Amino acid sequence: MRPLLLAIPLVALATSAFALPKYTSTSMTCAQVQETVRARGAVVLTYPSERLRGHMLYDTYVSSRQFCKPNEITDRVSVPSRDLRFCPVLTCKPDRDRMREQQQRDQQPNDPTGGIF
C-alpha cells in the first residue's frame, strides 16, 4: 500500500509536466500571442466564439512543424487578439497528400512474389 501512496504524487507530477500552457489570446496583443507561441513551442489558445455568445473556443498552436505529429503539417490560421481581429499563427493539420499515398499503398494487392511471375 505504501508504494502506491508514493507513486500517486509522482504520476500527478509527471502528467502535469507535459500539459500545454493555456492562454486567452484576446487578453494579449498579436505580438504577445506570436511571441508566446514561439517561446513555448506549443500552447493552447482560447478565445470567445463570434457565433455563440458565452462559448470559448480553443485549439493548440505551434511555432513550427517540429511540434506536430509525424503525419501532420503546419497550417497558417488566425486567432483574435486584443489589438487585431486576425492574428496569424500556426496549427497542425493532417498531411492529406501523405495520407492519400499511404491509402494507395495499403490498397495495393499483397503479392508475395513481388510481381516476378
Backbone hydrogen bonds, N-H to C=O, Kabsch-Sander energy under -0.5 kcal/mol:
donor,donor_aa,acceptor,acceptor_aa,energy
5,L,1,M,-1.9
6,L,2,R,-1.7
7,A,3,P,-1.9
8,I,4,L,-1.7
10,L,6,L,-0.8
11,V,7,A,-2.3
12,A,8,I,-2.2
13,L,9,P,-2.3
14,A,10,L,-2.4
15,T,11,V,-2.4
16,S,12,A,-1.8
17,A,13,L,-1.3
18,F,14,A,-0.7
18,F,15,T,-0.6
19,A,16,S,-0.8
23,Y,44,V,-2.6
25,S,23,Y,-0.7
25,S,46,T,-2.2
26,T,46,T,-0.5
27,S,24,T,-1.6
28,M,25,S,-1.5
33,V,29,T,-2.5
34,Q,30,C,-2.7
35,E,31,A,-2.3
36,T,32,Q,-2.5
37,V,33,V,-2.3
38,R,34,Q,-2.5
39,A,35,E,-2.8
40,R,36,T,-2.3
41,G,37,V,-2.4
42,A,40,R,-0.7
43,V,61,Y,-2.5
44,V,21,P,-2.8
45,L,43,V,-0.6
45,L,59,D,-2.2
46,T,23,Y,-2.8
47,Y,57,L,-2.1
49,S,55,H,-3.2
53,R,51,R,-0.7
55,H,52,L,-2.0
57,L,47,Y,-3.5
59,D,45,L,-1.3
61,Y,43,V,-3.1
62,V,90,L,-2.0
63,S,41,G,-2.4
67,F,64,S,-1.8
68,C,65,R,-2.4
72,E,69,K,-2.0
73,I,93,K,-2.7
75,D,91,T,-2.6
77,V,75,D,-0.5
77,V,89,V,-2.8
79,V,87,C,-2.0
81,S,84,L,-3.2
82,R,25,S,-0.7
82,R,28,M,-3.7
87,C,79,V,-2.7
89,V,77,V,-2.7
90,L,62,V,-0.7
91,T,75,D,-2.1
93,K,73,I,-2.7
95,D,71,N,-2.5
96,R,94,P,-1.2
99,M,95,D,-2.3
100,R,96,R,-2.6
101,E,97,D,-2.4
102,Q,98,R,-2.3
103,Q,99,M,-2.3
104,Q,100,R,-2.3
105,R,101,E,-2.3
106,D,102,Q,-2.3
107,Q,103,Q,-1.4
108,Q,104,Q,-0.6
108,Q,105,R,-0.9
111,D,109,P,-1.2
114,G,111,D,-1.6
116,I,113,T,-0.7
